[in-house]
């Protein structure tokens, strides 16, 4: 069995300016979600559940364009709801009559959930957040009537499950969009786009802005592909067998991106300043390879097309022939010039290798899954997770003490609102700003719900009129939800509008209670915003330092040759998968962080290659000693960079590393002339080593702001 990954409808770069969701697509999404909400409401009335709004609320919180995403998010929502409900029942049973102990227990639960939500990725994080939110919702909601906690827990879980089933079934039956299909399209589109990206790198006079813009777009494409991969298994379990194949494709995509920047800079430097004769020698073959990349990008068959595989084979042969021609010039050309040319060819070979690994991947037989993937990969930033846990617990305890001291009637709602803020924004890059926007949208939703309940619903005579009222509010909101930029806030508006609307089988509306509870919830949410900004506040600089250190810390092992060439970049690629979603690539500093991380990944590969080259018997002994000393110095310097005390210290260390590379290059370039066939082989080995050193020198120069952490 092979992987059927679909085809690309058109080269992806032609669609860079198009919105992710067309108008018609957004309308269809909105109508399907509204239909799921009405279905959930009808079934809730038929089953006579106590709080139908929770089922309808769930349909909007889970609404996603792709079926797999709905089931993935729904699975974690249900698991989190059950866990929170069970804890609430236990907590009320043990501490219902001891207010301080009850609040302390809830604070500890919130801390555990905030810790898990910070460490987990994707929908696993959402599951922890639901567990944190459900426990106080049920626990504080039943504290005055503890004998009702079990019924409330069962009702809450039943209503959530009903909402999950309704939204999942409607999106699966009515014009479904499957994650597997989207994954196939994303693979083909990303492959096509990266082939075009490779082509523009090789073209002379490619503007730097065009290169930078497309690299940014490619980074976003790769992250979307990784997100699709992470939850496609929920709708298509057989894709679990392809998870390793898809992971290798992700690494191939990242590998191509990491090569691109250095190759672009090296070619631009050769053509404009450094070695125009070598550039003129290479340009004919580079044009042919660029044409092949363009043909690959335009092929509708994508990576499984035989024509694509054939084009990559031709490109590989062209690069191999060009390399052989350069090596034959070893006795007549300066080693430095040959090293420049060999470096370019080697890097183009890496690009071809990355694209080829994707082609191989689509025909790789699947590996039998060892078991279901229930929890996403855990990130290891435990310090940040502990800070989030401490913030959540301390904020809940502070508000709880005020509740007990004041006997505030809406204290339970405030505690619930606080719990929402403490877990739903733990992974946001700018949590305070996002949380404040969230609060304002919820206040708007409550206001709209108040006027609907107070002035419109009393005049409604039957269910169709209620459905019409909901349609007026929810269908436009659903269309806005389909626009990625506004998805989060539009979803919050729809969900809280539904949660505050009187949709129970026995509707009642008490203005004073509604206002009191709404104020309580908003104050709890507002307290959460203050807690985010004031209690152990999120420090973007500290996060960047940790991410930077994780990337740089992978370099010493590469310099010592402790990794195989095939896995040289993997530690940095894994760090990149965590780093990339947090970056705003329109900000220069973040774009430089991404570029520096890609550069570190490429340098890691070149360090391992250099170690392997000097281990070959043909490598001259004196040159081997010079390169070994250089690599040992680099390994030590990269370790010291992570421990550097400040920009000045890191600049000194980077300068020392650059001097070590320069000394090694000088030593290799000054090797005595070689004329015999055996000695020519040694010279070829020297030229390849010089190419690696040339690349490392480039990276130490180009990525100096990244290595010294002086980004601006």
C-alpha positions as CSV (number, residue, x, y, z in Angstrom):
1,X,0.0,0.0,0.0
2,X,1.3,3.5,-0.8
3,X,0.2,6.9,0.4
4,X,-2.3,8.6,-1.8
5,X,-1.6,12.3,-1.3
6,X,-3.7,13.9,-4.0
7,X,-2.7,16.6,-6.4
8,X,-2.2,20.3,-6.5
9,X,-4.7,22.2,-8.6
10,X,-2.3,25.0,-9.5
11,X,1.2,26.2,-8.4
12,X,0.8,27.5,-4.9
13,X,2.6,30.7,-5.4
14,X,-0.2,31.9,-7.7
15,X,-2.5,31.9,-4.7
16,X,-0.4,33.7,-2.1
17,X,-2.7,36.8,-2.3
18,X,-5.9,34.8,-2.1
19,X,-7.8,34.6,1.3
20,X,-7.8,31.3,3.0
21,X,-11.6,31.1,3.0
22,X,-13.5,32.3,0.0
23,X,-16.9,34.0,0.6
24,X,-18.9,31.0,-0.6
25,X,-16.8,28.6,1.5
26,X,-17.3,30.8,4.5
27,X,-21.1,30.9,4.0
28,X,-21.3,27.1,3.6
29,X,-19.2,26.7,6.8
30,X,-21.5,29.1,8.7
31,X,-24.7,27.4,7.5
32,X,-23.4,23.9,8.4
33,X,-22.4,25.1,11.9
34,X,-25.8,26.8,12.4
35,X,-27.5,23.7,11.3
36,X,-25.5,21.7,13.8
37,X,-26.5,24.2,16.6
38,X,-30.2,23.9,15.7
39,X,-30.0,20.1,15.6
40,X,-28.3,20.1,19.0
41,X,-31.0,22.4,20.4
42,X,-33.9,20.3,18.9
43,X,-32.4,17.1,20.4
44,X,-31.8,18.8,23.7
45,X,-35.5,19.9,23.9
46,X,-36.6,16.4,22.9
47,X,-34.4,14.8,25.6
48,X,-35.4,17.5,28.1
49,X,-31.8,18.1,29.2
50,X,-31.5,20.8,31.9
51,X,-29.2,23.3,30.1
52,X,-29.6,22.9,26.3
53,X,-27.4,26.0,25.7
54,X,-24.3,23.9,26.6
55,X,-24.9,21.6,23.7
56,X,-25.4,24.5,21.3
57,X,-22.4,26.3,22.9
58,X,-20.3,23.3,22.1
59,X,-21.2,23.2,18.4
60,X,-19.7,26.7,18.0
61,X,-16.6,26.1,20.1
62,X,-15.8,23.0,18.1
63,X,-16.7,24.3,14.6
64,X,-13.8,23.8,12.3
65,X,-13.6,23.7,8.5
66,X,-12.3,20.1,8.5
67,X,-14.0,17.1,9.9
68,X,-10.8,15.6,11.4
69,X,-10.2,18.8,13.3
70,X,-13.7,18.7,14.8
71,X,-13.4,15.1,16.0
72,X,-9.9,15.8,17.3
73,X,-10.9,18.9,19.2
74,X,-14.2,17.2,20.3
75,X,-12.3,14.2,21.7
76,X,-10.1,16.3,23.9
77,X,-13.0,18.5,24.9
78,X,-14.9,15.5,26.1
79,X,-11.9,14.1,27.9
80,X,-11.3,17.4,29.6
81,X,-15.0,17.8,30.5
82,X,-15.1,14.4,32.1
83,X,-11.9,14.9,34.0
84,X,-13.1,18.3,35.3
85,X,-16.6,16.9,36.2
86,X,-15.1,14.0,38.2
87,X,-12.8,16.3,40.1
88,X,-15.7,18.7,40.8
89,X,-17.8,15.9,42.2
90,X,-14.9,14.7,44.5
91,X,-14.1,18.2,45.6
92,X,-17.7,19.1,46.5
93,X,-18.1,15.8,48.3
94,X,-15.0,16.4,50.4
95,X,-14.9,20.1,50.9
96,X,-18.4,21.5,50.3
97,X,-18.7,22.7,53.9
98,X,-15.1,24.0,54.1
99,X,-14.9,27.0,51.9
100,X,-11.1,27.7,52.2
101,X,-10.2,24.1,51.6
102,X,-12.6,23.9,48.6
103,X,-11.0,27.0,47.0
104,X,-7.5,25.6,47.7
105,X,-8.4,22.3,46.1
106,X,-9.7,24.2,43.0
107,X,-6.6,26.3,42.9
108,X,-4.4,23.2,42.9
109,X,-6.5,21.7,40.1
110,X,-6.3,24.9,38.1
111,X,-2.5,24.9,38.6
112,X,-2.2,21.3,37.4
113,X,-4.3,22.0,34.3
114,X,-2.4,25.2,33.5
115,X,0.8,23.3,33.8
116,X,-0.4,20.6,31.4
117,X,-2.0,23.2,29.0
118,X,1.4,25.0,28.7
119,X,3.4,21.9,28.0
120,X,1.0,20.2,25.6
121,X,0.5,21.1,21.9
122,X,-2.5,21.6,19.7
123,X,-5.8,20.0,21.0
124,X,-4.1,18.3,23.9
125,X,-3.6,21.7,25.4
126,X,-7.3,22.5,24.8
127,X,-8.2,19.3,26.7
128,X,-6.3,20.5,29.7
129,X,-8.0,23.9,29.4
130,X,-11.4,22.3,29.4
131,X,-10.6,20.2,32.5
132,X,-9.6,23.4,34.2
133,X,-12.7,25.3,33.2
134,X,-15.2,22.5,33.8
135,X,-14.2,21.8,37.4
136,X,-14.9,25.3,38.8
137,X,-18.0,25.7,36.5
138,X,-19.6,22.6,38.1
139,X,-18.0,22.9,41.5
140,X,-18.7,26.5,42.2
141,X,-22.1,26.3,40.5
142,X,-23.2,23.5,42.9
143,X,-21.5,24.7,46.1
144,X,-24.7,26.1,47.5
145,X,-26.6,22.8,46.6
146,X,-23.9,20.1,47.0
147,X,-26.5,17.3,46.6
148,X,-27.0,18.4,43.0
149,X,-23.3,18.2,42.0
150,X,-23.6,14.7,40.5
151,X,-26.6,15.7,38.4
152,X,-24.9,18.8,37.2
153,X,-21.8,16.9,36.3
154,X,-23.8,14.3,34.3
155,X,-25.9,17.0,32.6
156,X,-22.8,19.0,31.6
157,X,-21.0,16.0,30.2
158,X,-24.1,14.8,28.3
159,X,-24.7,18.2,26.8
160,X,-21.1,18.5,25.7
161,X,-21.2,15.1,24.1
162,X,-24.4,15.9,22.3
163,X,-22.9,19.1,20.9
164,X,-19.8,17.1,19.7
165,X,-21.9,14.5,18.0
166,X,-24.1,17.1,16.3
167,X,-21.4,19.3,14.9
168,X,-19.3,16.4,13.9
169,X,-22.1,14.6,12.0
170,X,-23.4,17.7,10.2
171,X,-19.9,18.7,9.0
172,X,-19.3,15.0,8.0
173,X,-22.5,14.6,6.1
174,X,-23.1,18.0,4.5
175,X,-20.4,18.9,1.9
176,X,-17.7,17.5,4.1
177,X,-14.1,18.7,4.0
178,X,-11.8,16.0,5.3
179,X,-8.5,16.6,7.0
180,X,-7.0,13.8,4.9
181,X,-7.9,15.5,1.7
182,X,-6.7,18.9,3.0
183,X,-3.5,17.1,4.1
184,X,-3.1,15.8,0.6
185,X,-3.7,19.2,-1.0
186,X,-1.4,20.8,1.6
187,X,1.4,18.4,0.8
188,X,1.1,19.0,-3.0
189,X,0.8,22.7,-2.6
190,X,3.7,23.0,-0.2
191,X,5.9,20.8,-2.4
192,X,5.0,22.9,-5.4
193,X,5.7,26.1,-3.6
194,X,9.0,25.0,-2.3
195,X,10.1,23.9,-5.8
196,X,9.3,27.4,-7.0
197,X,11.1,28.8,-4.0
198,X,14.2,26.7,-5.0
199,X,13.9,28.0,-8.5
200,X,13.9,31.7,-7.6
201,X,16.9,31.2,-5.3
202,X,19.0,30.0,-8.4
203,X,17.8,32.8,-10.7
204,X,20.2,35.8,-11.0
205,X,18.9,39.2,-9.8
206,X,16.2,37.8,-7.6
207,X,15.2,40.7,-5.4
208,X,15.9,40.1,-1.7
209,X,12.4,41.3,-0.8
210,X,10.9,38.7,-3.1
211,X,13.1,36.0,-1.6
212,X,12.2,37.1,2.0
213,X,8.5,37.3,1.3
214,X,8.3,33.8,-0.2
215,X,10.4,32.3,2.5
216,X,8.0,33.8,5.1
217,X,5.0,32.3,3.2
218,X,6.7,29.0,2.9
219,X,7.3,28.9,6.6
220,X,3.6,29.5,7.2
221,X,2.7,26.7,4.7
222,X,5.0,24.2,6.5
223,X,3.4,25.1,9.9
224,X,-0.1,24.5,8.4
225,X,1.0,21.2,7.0
226,X,2.2,20.2,10.5
227,X,-1.1,21.2,12.1
228,X,-3.1,19.2,9.6
229,X,-0.8,16.2,10.1
230,X,-1.4,16.3,13.9
231,X,-5.1,15.7,13.8
232,X,-5.9,14.0,10.5
233,X,-5.6,10.7,12.3
234,X,-8.9,11.4,14.1
235,X,-10.9,11.1,11.0
236,X,-8.6,8.6,9.1
237,X,-7.1,6.2,11.6
238,X,-5.0,4.5,8.9
239,X,-3.0,7.7,8.5
240,X,-1.4,6.7,11.9
241,X,0.7,4.3,9.9
242,X,2.1,7.1,7.8
243,X,2.9,9.4,10.7
244,X,6.7,8.6,10.5
245,X,6.6,9.2,6.7
246,X,4.8,12.5,7.2
247,X,7.3,13.5,9.9
248,X,10.2,12.8,7.5
249,X,8.4,15.0,4.9
250,X,8.2,17.8,7.5
251,X,11.9,17.5,8.2
252,X,12.5,17.6,4.4
253,X,10.5,20.8,4.1
254,X,12.3,22.4,7.0
255,X,15.6,21.2,5.5
256,X,14.9,22.9,2.2
257,X,14.0,26.2,4.0
258,X,17.1,26.0,6.1
259,X,19.3,25.6,3.0
260,X,17.6,28.4,1.1
261,X,18.9,31.5,2.8
262,X,22.5,30.5,2.8
263,X,22.4,29.4,-0.8
264,X,20.7,32.7,-1.9
265,X,23.3,34.8,0.0
266,X,26.3,32.8,-1.4
267,X,25.1,33.0,-5.0
268,X,24.3,36.7,-4.7
269,X,27.8,37.3,-3.2
270,X,29.5,35.3,-6.0
271,X,27.6,37.1,-8.8
272,X,28.0,40.6,-7.5
273,X,31.3,40.7,-5.6
274,X,33.4,37.7,-4.8
275,X,33.9,35.3,-7.7
276,X,32.1,36.4,-10.8
277,X,34.2,34.0,-13.0
278,X,33.0,31.0,-11.0
279,X,29.4,32.4,-11.1
280,X,29.6,32.7,-14.8
281,X,30.8,29.1,-15.0
282,X,28.0,27.9,-12.8
283,X,25.1,30.0,-14.2
284,X,24.3,27.8,-17.3
285,X,23.8,24.7,-15.2
286,X,21.9,26.7,-12.5
287,X,19.5,28.0,-15.2
288,X,18.8,24.4,-16.3
289,X,18.2,23.2,-12.7
290,X,16.0,26.3,-12.0
291,X,13.9,25.4,-15.1
292,X,13.5,21.9,-13.8
293,X,12.4,23.2,-10.5
294,X,9.8,25.4,-12.2
295,X,8.6,22.4,-14.2
296,X,8.3,20.4,-10.9
297,X,6.3,23.3,-9.3
298,X,3.9,23.5,-12.3
299,X,3.3,19.7,-12.4
300,X,-0.3,19.0,-11.3
301,X,0.7,15.5,-10.3
302,X,2.7,16.8,-7.3
303,X,5.3,14.7,-5.6
304,X,3.9,11.4,-6.8
305,X,4.1,12.4,-10.5
306,X,6.6,10.3,-12.5
307,X,7.6,13.4,-14.4
308,X,8.6,15.1,-11.1
309,X,10.8,12.1,-10.1
310,X,12.4,12.2,-13.6
311,X,13.0,15.9,-13.4
312,X,14.7,15.5,-10.0
313,X,16.9,12.8,-11.4
314,X,17.9,15.0,-14.3
315,X,18.7,17.8,-11.9
316,X,20.7,15.5,-9.7
317,X,22.7,14.4,-12.8
318,X,23.4,18.0,-13.8
319,X,24.7,18.9,-10.4
320,X,26.8,15.7,-10.3
321,X,28.3,16.5,-13.7
322,X,29.0,20.1,-12.7
323,X,30.7,18.9,-9.6
324,X,32.9,16.5,-11.5
325,X,33.9,19.3,-13.9
326,X,34.9,21.5,-11.0
327,X,36.9,18.7,-9.3
328,X,38.8,18.2,-12.6
329,X,39.9,21.8,-12.4
330,X,41.6,21.3,-9.1
331,X,45.1,21.6,-10.6
332,X,44.4,24.8,-12.5
333,X,42.1,26.9,-10.3
334,X,42.6,28.4,-6.8
335,X,41.2,26.1,-4.1
336,X,39.1,29.0,-2.7
337,X,37.3,29.6,-6.0
338,X,36.7,25.8,-6.4
339,X,35.4,25.7,-2.8
340,X,32.9,28.5,-3.6
341,X,31.6,26.6,-6.6
342,X,31.5,23.2,-4.8
343,X,29.6,24.8,-1.9
344,X,26.9,26.1,-4.2
345,X,26.6,22.7,-5.9
346,X,26.5,20.9,-2.6
347,X,23.7,23.1,-1.3
348,X,21.7,22.6,-4.5
349,X,22.2,18.9,-4.0
350,X,20.7,19.3,-0.6
351,X,17.6,21.1,-2.1
352,X,17.2,18.2,-4.6
353,X,17.6,15.7,-1.7
354,X,14.9,17.4,0.3
355,X,12.4,17.3,-2.6
356,X,13.4,13.8,-3.4
357,X,12.7,12.6,0.2
358,X,9.2,13.9,-0.2
359,X,8.8,12.0,-3.5
360,X,10.1,8.8,-1.8
361,X,7.8,9.4,1.1
362,X,4.6,9.3,-0.9
363,X,5.4,5.8,-2.1
364,X,6.7,4.5,1.2
365,X,4.7,1.6,2.6
366,X,3.0,2.5,5.9
367,X,4.2,1.3,9.3
368,X,1.7,-0.4,11.4
369,X,0.6,1.9,14.2
370,X,1.6,0.7,17.7
371,X,-1.4,2.3,19.3
372,X,-3.7,5.3,19.2
373,X,-2.1,8.7,19.5
374,X,-4.1,10.2,22.4
375,X,-1.8,13.0,23.7
376,X,0.3,15.3,21.5
377,X,4.0,15.7,21.9
378,X,5.0,17.4,25.1
379,X,7.3,20.5,25.0
380,X,9.9,20.6,27.7
381,X,9.7,24.3,28.8
382,X,8.8,23.3,32.3
383,X,9.9,26.6,33.8
384,X,7.2,28.5,31.9
385,X,4.7,25.8,32.8
386,X,5.4,26.1,36.5
387,X,5.1,29.9,36.2
388,X,1.7,29.5,34.6
389,X,0.6,27.1,37.2
390,X,1.7,29.4,40.1
391,X,-0.1,32.3,38.5
392,X,-3.3,30.4,38.0
393,X,-3.4,29.0,41.6
394,X,-2.5,32.3,43.3
395,X,-5.0,34.3,41.2
396,X,-7.8,31.9,42.1
397,X,-6.9,31.9,45.8
398,X,-6.9,35.7,45.9
399,X,-10.3,36.0,44.3
400,X,-11.6,33.2,46.5
401,X,-10.5,35.0,49.6
402,X,-12.3,38.1,48.5
403,X,-15.4,36.0,47.7
404,X,-15.4,34.4,51.2
405,X,-14.8,37.8,52.9
406,X,-17.5,39.6,51.0
407,X,-20.1,36.9,50.5
408,X,-20.4,38.1,47.0
409,X,-23.5,36.6,45.3
410,X,-21.9,36.4,41.9
411,X,-18.6,35.0,43.3
412,X,-19.1,31.6,41.7
413,X,-19.3,33.2,38.2
414,X,-16.3,35.3,38.9
415,X,-14.3,32.2,39.8
416,X,-15.4,30.5,36.6
417,X,-14.4,33.6,34.5
418,X,-11.0,33.7,36.2
419,X,-10.4,30.0,35.5
420,X,-11.1,30.6,31.8
421,X,-8.5,33.3,31.6
422,X,-5.9,31.4,33.5
423,X,-5.8,28.4,31.1
424,X,-7.0,29.5,27.7
425,X,-4.2,32.0,27.1
426,X,-1.2,30.1,28.5
427,X,0.2,29.4,25.0
428,X,-0.6,32.8,23.5
429,X,2.4,34.9,22.4
430,X,0.9,38.1,23.8
431,X,-1.5,36.8,26.4
432,X,-2.5,40.1,28.0
433,X,-3.5,41.8,24.8
434,X,-5.3,38.7,23.4
435,X,-7.1,38.2,26.8
436,X,-8.3,41.8,26.9
437,X,-9.8,41.5,23.3
438,X,-11.5,38.3,24.5
439,X,-13.1,40.1,27.4
440,X,-14.4,42.9,25.3
441,X,-15.9,40.5,22.8
442,X,-17.6,38.5,25.6
443,X,-19.0,41.8,27.0
444,X,-20.5,42.5,23.6
445,X,-22.0,39.0,23.4
446,X,-23.5,39.4,26.8
447,X,-25.0,42.7,25.9
448,X,-26.6,41.3,22.7
449,X,-27.9,38.3,24.6
450,X,-29.4,40.7,27.3
451,X,-31.4,42.6,24.7
452,X,-32.4,39.5,22.9
453,X,-33.7,37.9,26.2
454,X,-35.3,41.1,27.5
455,X,-36.9,42.5,24.4
456,X,-37.2,40.0,21.6
457,X,-37.6,36.5,23.1
458,X,-40.7,37.3,25.1
459,X,-42.4,38.1,21.8
460,X,-41.4,34.9,20.1
461,X,-44.3,32.4,19.7
462,X,-42.6,29.2,18.6
463,X,-39.4,27.4,17.8
464,X,-39.1,28.6,14.2
465,X,-39.1,32.2,15.4
466,X,-36.4,31.4,18.0
467,X,-34.4,29.7,15.2
468,X,-34.8,32.8,13.1
469,X,-33.5,35.0,15.9
470,X,-30.5,32.8,16.3
471,X,-29.9,32.8,12.6
472,X,-29.8,36.6,12.5
473,X,-26.9,36.6,15.0
474,X,-25.1,33.3,14.3
475,X,-24.9,33.1,10.5
476,X,-23.0,36.3,10.1
477,X,-20.8,35.4,13.1
478,X,-20.1,32.0,11.4
479,X,-19.0,33.7,8.3
480,X,-16.5,35.8,10.3
481,X,-15.4,32.6,12.1
482,X,-14.3,31.2,8.7
483,X,-11.7,34.1,8.3
484,X,-8.6,32.9,10.2
485,X,-7.7,36.3,11.5
486,X,-11.0,36.6,13.3
487,X,-11.8,33.0,14.1
488,X,-10.9,33.1,17.8
489,X,-12.9,36.3,18.7
490,X,-15.9,35.4,16.5
491,X,-16.0,31.9,18.1
492,X,-15.9,33.5,21.6
493,X,-18.8,35.9,20.7
494,X,-21.0,33.1,19.3
495,X,-20.3,30.8,22.3
496,X,-20.9,33.3,25.0
497,X,-24.0,34.7,23.2
498,X,-25.4,31.2,23.3
499,X,-24.3,30.5,26.9
500,X,-26.0,33.6,28.2
501,X,-29.2,33.2,26.1
502,X,-32.2,31.6,27.9
503,X,-32.5,28.4,25.9
504,X,-33.7,26.1,28.6
505,X,-36.9,24.1,28.4
506,X,-38.3,26.4,31.2
507,X,-37.0,29.8,30.1
508,X,-37.0,32.6,32.7
509,X,-35.4,35.9,32.7
510,X,-34.6,37.9,35.9
511,X,-32.9,41.2,35.0
512,X,-31.1,41.6,38.3
513,X,-29.7,38.1,38.4
514,X,-28.6,38.3,34.8
515,X,-26.8,41.6,35.4
516,X,-25.3,40.3,38.6
517,X,-24.0,37.1,37.1
518,X,-22.7,38.9,34.0
519,X,-20.9,41.5,36.0
520,X,-19.4,38.6,38.1
521,X,-18.2,36.8,35.1
522,X,-16.7,39.9,33.5
523,X,-15.0,40.9,36.7
524,X,-13.6,37.4,36.9
525,X,-12.4,37.6,33.3
526,X,-11.0,41.1,34.0
527,X,-9.2,39.8,37.1
528,X,-7.7,37.2,34.9
529,X,-6.3,39.8,32.5
530,X,-4.8,41.6,35.5
531,X,-3.3,38.4,36.8
532,X,-1.8,37.6,33.4
533,X,-0.1,41.0,33.3
534,X,0.8,41.3,37.0
535,X,1.5,37.9,38.5
536,X,4.6,36.3,37.0
537,X,3.9,38.1,33.7
538,X,4.8,36.5,30.4
539,X,8.2,37.7,29.2
540,X,8.6,37.4,25.4
541,X,12.3,38.1,25.8
542,X,12.8,35.2,28.2
543,X,10.9,32.9,25.9
544,X,13.0,33.9,22.9
545,X,16.2,33.3,25.0
546,X,15.0,29.8,25.8
547,X,14.2,29.1,22.2
548,X,17.5,30.6,21.1
549,X,19.5,28.5,23.6
550,X,17.7,25.3,22.5
551,X,18.8,25.9,18.9
552,X,22.4,26.9,19.7
553,X,22.8,24.1,22.2
554,X,22.4,21.5,19.4
555,X,25.6,22.8,17.6
556,X,28.4,21.5,19.8
557,X,27.4,17.8,19.3
558,X,27.4,18.4,15.5
559,X,30.9,20.1,15.7
560,X,32.2,17.0,17.5
561,X,30.7,14.7,14.9
562,X,28.5,13.0,17.5
563,X,25.6,12.7,15.0
564,X,25.1,10.9,11.8
565,X,24.8,13.2,8.7
566,X,21.2,12.1,8.0
567,X,20.1,13.2,11.5
568,X,22.4,16.2,11.9
569,X,19.6,18.8,11.7
570,X,16.8,16.9,13.5
571,X,17.3,18.5,17.0
572,X,17.1,22.0,15.5
573,X,14.2,21.0,13.3
574,X,12.2,19.8,16.3
575,X,13.0,23.1,18.0
576,X,11.8,25.0,14.9
577,X,8.5,23.2,15.0
578,X,7.9,24.6,18.5
579,X,9.4,28.0,17.6
580,X,7.8,28.9,14.3
581,X,4.1,29.2,15.4
582,X,5.1,31.8,18.0
583,X,6.9,34.1,15.6
584,X,5.4,37.1,13.9
585,X,7.4,37.2,10.7
586,X,6.4,40.7,9.9
587,X,8.6,41.8,12.8
588,X,12.2,42.1,11.8
589,X,13.6,40.5,15.0
590,X,11.3,37.5,14.7
591,X,12.2,37.1,11.0
592,X,15.9,37.1,12.0
593,X,15.3,34.5,14.7
594,X,13.7,32.3,12.1
595,X,16.5,32.9,9.6
596,X,19.2,32.3,12.3
597,X,17.5,29.1,13.4
598,X,17.4,27.9,9.8
599,X,21.1,28.9,9.4
600,X,21.9,26.9,12.6
601,X,20.2,23.8,11.1
602,X,22.3,24.1,7.9
603,X,25.5,24.8,9.9
604,X,24.8,21.7,12.0
605,X,24.7,19.6,8.8
606,X,27.9,21.2,7.5
607,X,29.7,20.6,10.7
608,X,28.9,16.9,10.6
609,X,30.0,16.7,7.0
610,X,33.3,18.4,7.7
611,X,34.0,15.9,10.5
612,X,33.3,13.1,8.1
613,X,35.5,14.6,5.4
614,X,38.6,14.9,7.5
615,X,38.2,11.3,8.6
616,X,38.7,10.1,5.0
617,X,42.2,8.6,4.4
618,X,42.8,10.9,1.4
619,X,42.6,13.9,3.6
620,X,46.1,15.4,4.2
621,X,47.3,15.0,7.8
622,X,48.4,18.6,8.4
623,X,45.1,19.9,7.1
624,X,43.2,17.3,9.2
625,X,44.9,18.7,12.3
626,X,44.0,22.3,11.4
627,X,40.3,21.4,10.8
628,X,40.1,19.3,13.9
629,X,41.4,22.2,16.0
630,X,38.9,24.5,14.3
631,X,36.0,22.1,15.0
632,X,37.0,21.6,18.6
633,X,37.1,25.4,19.1
634,X,33.7,25.7,17.5
635,X,32.2,23.1,19.8
636,X,33.6,24.9,22.8
637,X,32.5,28.3,21.6
638,X,29.0,27.2,20.8
639,X,28.7,25.8,24.4
640,X,30.0,29.1,25.8
641,X,27.5,31.1,23.6
642,X,24.6,29.5,25.5
643,X,26.3,30.4,28.8
644,X,27.3,33.9,27.6
645,X,26.7,36.7,30.1
646,X,25.7,39.4,27.6
647,X,26.0,40.7,24.0
648,X,29.6,41.7,24.5
649,X,30.6,38.3,25.8
650,X,28.7,36.5,23.0
651,X,30.2,38.8,20.4
652,X,33.7,37.9,21.7
653,X,32.9,34.2,21.5
654,X,31.5,34.6,18.0
655,X,34.6,36.5,16.9
656,X,36.8,33.7,18.3
657,X,34.8,31.1,16.4
658,X,35.1,33.2,13.2
659,X,38.9,33.5,13.7
660,X,39.2,29.7,14.2
661,X,37.4,29.1,10.9
662,X,39.5,31.7,9.1
663,X,42.7,30.1,10.4
664,X,41.6,26.7,9.2
665,X,40.7,28.1,5.7
666,X,44.1,29.8,5.5
667,X,45.8,26.6,6.4
668,X,44.0,24.5,3.8
669,X,44.3,27.1,1.1
670,X,48.1,27.2,1.6
671,X,48.7,23.5,1.2
672,X,51.6,22.9,-1.3
673,X,50.7,22.4,-5.0
674,X,49.7,18.9,-6.0
675,X,50.3,17.4,-9.4
676,X,50.0,13.6,-9.2
677,X,46.7,11.8,-9.6
678,X,46.8,10.6,-5.9
679,X,47.7,14.1,-4.7
680,X,44.9,15.5,-6.9
681,X,42.4,13.4,-4.9
682,X,43.8,15.0,-1.8
683,X,43.3,18.5,-3.3
684,X,39.7,17.6,-4.2
685,X,39.1,16.6,-0.5
686,X,40.7,19.9,0.5
687,X,38.4,21.8,-1.8
688,X,35.3,20.2,-0.3
689,X,36.5,20.9,3.2
690,X,37.2,24.5,2.2
691,X,33.6,24.7,0.9
692,X,32.3,23.5,4.3
693,X,34.5,26.1,6.1
694,X,33.3,28.8,3.6
695,X,29.7,27.9,4.5
696,X,30.4,28.0,8.3
697,X,32.1,31.3,7.9
698,X,29.1,32.7,6.0
699,X,26.8,31.5,8.8
700,X,28.9,33.1,11.5
701,X,28.7,36.4,9.5
702,X,25.1,36.4,8.2
703,X,23.7,35.0,11.5
704,X,25.9,37.1,13.8
705,X,22.9,39.1,15.2
706,X,21.2,35.7,16.0
707,X,24.2,34.1,17.6
708,X,25.0,37.2,19.7
709,X,21.3,37.9,20.4
710,X,21.5,41.5,19.3
711,X,18.4,41.3,17.0
712,X,16.5,44.5,16.5
